[in-house]
Amino acid sequence: MINLTEATLVVILLSVLLSLGSTRLMALVQIMALQGVMVSLTPLLLKHNEAFSSGAIIFYQVMILIKGILIPGLLYLAVKRVAIKREIEPFVGYHASILVGLGLILVSVFITNNLRLSLASGNDIVLITAITTMASGLFLMMARRKAITQVIGYLMLENGIYLIGTALTNHTHTIYVVEFGVLLDVLVGVMIMGIILHNISRAFDDVDTTLLGRLKD
Amino acid sequence: MIELVFLLPLVAGLAALALPSGMSRILLLCTALLHLQLTVMSWMGKLTPAFPQFFSASPEGLLILLVTSFIFVCISIYAFSYIEETEVENKPVFNCCMMLFLGTMSMVTLSDHPIVLWIAIEATTLVSAPLIFSHRSTEALEATWKYILICSVGIALALLGCFFITLAMELGNIDAPLTFNSLNTVAAQLDPVWLKAGFIFVVIGFGTKMGLAPMHTWLPDAHSQAPSPASALLSGALLNCAFLGIYKMDVLMNVAGLGEFSGNVLVGFGLLSMIVGAIFIIGQPDYKRMLAYSSIKNMGVIAFGVGIGGFAMYGAFLHLIHHSLIKSSLFLSAGNILLGFGTKKVQRIGGIINSLPKTFVSFFAGFVGISGLPPFGLFISEVIIIIGAFQSKRYISASLFLFGLTLVFAGAGRVFMSMSFGESVEKVQVGEKMLRLIAPYALLLASLTLCVWMPDAIYTAINQAIATIGGTIHG
């Protein structure tokens, strides 16, 4: 029988590598939608033997809705509006980026093994995935020029942090209202970033962040 | 129902969107006054939290709430006139965001749950971004983009820090609600390694928001591009709120017996921010950017004072109050000058003493205050911090601290002198107006009054806030 948790995590890892290698912005948005759904499913799979309260079920549904549909939908609109299809001349090339992604996986394995945490079985793979996702998000923000890719990098970072939260804690302390607040912040954040993106593309006819370099000392 | 303190401005802010701009600025003023009243009521203990698992009234939180509320009243009087005279597109949105900003900042001061605190601080970023973008220029666009991206990433790291704290709780087998109050009672059982890791991430995350070097890069851009009332709020209120997040973690570290580690981290960041602020003030061609770098330096002073501990901690809290009052007054005066001359360049402005005499008084008095000269409060607080540093035998840190203060004085002095007495290239286009002068004067007067006579309630609040971790108000 296929281990569902591990399969999900592998899909997340693959989505990270894919996003590092993809040139087309639309493809990136689709990858983010997939990643969002997978990340929201992970805590459900990790706790398959526990009974769910009705609050938990509603919360996970809302989470899949926000991470899998609403946020990618906003990104989709943003990409359509700015009418830019691909990332040209990134600071770090695509092949090099994938190589960096593979390197990050190795580093995360190394870190996880060295933490010597007494994690529940299977959680160490979650931690590896989480650290890789987080680090790749940060890398994507630094290695690409387009403002929209930077927003996607931020989302990946957020996904990674969320995964770390699920891997490390048993959710006895966190209350769903609180997690919902975090999610809402991210959603509004992406919305505002989208509005600014739209304004950047209107002012400069492009969303290249190297154009944003006037303010300095 | 202490939650009213932040629910009221949030609701009023959303209501402002539906009103025409004339009505919404009256609503802004009314909200500010009502908020001050609610704040005073919570000081008197008339309001109790309805959700004690998320919110509570801590002395340090109430202190920052009072400062924020008072500054906001002054700023809303100023904005009442300022916004009509400048090119701010979509005034209802501006007023709405001002009120939402007040609401989210009040939420920061009252939250007791680490993740609720995180949510509130991230929300302050989101609602203040439209304020920075008010002028709709390409520079404002760039500043907003940097602000929202750098702060969001920084604050995301703080969330990671919060998760590490919950991990530290689990490893210590603690079954207590996740609030700062209950964490402080069981701090000794927390896992020290993960607590330290959590502290580092929280300092980096909220330090980005507070403007500690080297994570300060968004701050000068955002402060210089925002309209002056918004800059005054960012500098006088927002930075304090981010500091509150760091302070609550520092208290937890101290109670857990890791005070030396957290103190050293804060002293390091504090000194670095002071030096970076000082270096960029020297030769700064833009006076609003200069004020922004001065904020970085002053946040460094506060972090330094808290890191030293003991008597210096009292100085840090005094510094926080007086910096908020004086710096927001200075940003409002700078707004008058910007409105009058229409430029932010120091070189093109001169002779304010003749052309804008009433603004000159508040601008120059603000300079005297911010440089740490008597009779204003920053003099007292900086002296207390230096005494505290010498008491705890940190001679090298104390001399670096003094060096930083001298550099800032030299750099800022040049700017203020040439603007006040030098030759002017530009002509004054917009004159002074009573409504735009009351606020900077009132803020300076408040700082002056607090030096001579401090209400007992504020004394006790500071004492309660710092007593748990060995701070004292008796040198």
Chai-1 contact restraints between the chains, C-beta under 6 A:
chainA,res_idxA,chainB,res_idxB,connection_type,confidence,min_distance_angstrom,max_distance_angstrom,comment,restraint_id
A,L157,B,A156,contact,1.0,0.0,6.0,A-B,restraint_1
A,E158,B,A156,contact,1.0,0.0,6.0,A-B,restraint_2
A,I161,B,A156,contact,1.0,0.0,6.0,A-B,restraint_3
A,I161,B,L159,contact,1.0,0.0,6.0,A-B,restraint_4
A,I161,B,L160,contact,1.0,0.0,6.0,A-B,restraint_5
A,I164,B,F163,contact,1.0,0.0,6.0,A-B,restraint_6
A,G165,B,F163,contact,1.0,0.0,6.0,A-B,restraint_7
A,L168,B,L167,contact,1.0,0.0,6.0,A-B,restraint_8
A,T169,B,T166,contact,1.0,0.0,6.0,A-B,restraint_9
A,H173,B,T166,contact,1.0,0.0,6.0,A-B,restraint_10
A,H173,B,L178,contact,1.0,0.0,6.0,A-B,restraint_11
A,V178,B,I115,contact,1.0,0.0,6.0,A-B,restraint_12
A,G181,B,I119,contact,1.0,0.0,6.0,A-B,restraint_13
A,V182,B,I119,contact,1.0,0.0,6.0,A-B,restraint_14
A,D185,B,I119,contact,1.0,0.0,6.0,A-B,restraint_15
A,D185,B,E122,contact,1.0,0.0,6.0,A-B,restraint_16
A,V188,B,L126,contact,1.0,0.0,6.0,A-B,restraint_17
A,G189,B,L126,contact,1.0,0.0,6.0,A-B,restraint_18
A,G189,B,S152,contact,1.0,0.0,6.0,A-B,restraint_19
A,I192,B,L126,contact,1.0,0.0,6.0,A-B,restraint_20
A,I192,B,A129,contact,1.0,0.0,6.0,A-B,restraint_21
A,I196,B,T144,contact,1.0,0.0,6.0,A-B,restraint_22
A,I196,B,W145,contact,1.0,0.0,6.0,A-B,restraint_23
A,N199,B,L141,contact,1.0,0.0,6.0,A-B,restraint_24
A,I200,B,L141,contact,1.0,0.0,6.0,A-B,restraint_25
A,A203,B,T138,contact,1.0,0.0,6.0,A-B,restraint_26
A,A203,B,L141,contact,1.0,0.0,6.0,A-B,restraint_27
A,L212,B,E142,contact,1.0,0.0,6.0,A-B,restraint_28
A,L212,B,W145,contact,1.0,0.0,6.0,A-B,restraint_29
A,R214,B,E139,contact,1.0,0.0,6.0,A-B,restraint_30
A,L215,B,E139,contact,1.0,0.0,6.0,A-B,restraint_31
A,L215,B,E142,contact,1.0,0.0,6.0,A-B,restraint_32
A,L215,B,D221,contact,1.0,0.0,6.0,A-B,restraint_33
A,D217,B,F280,contact,1.0,0.0,6.0,A-B,restraint_34
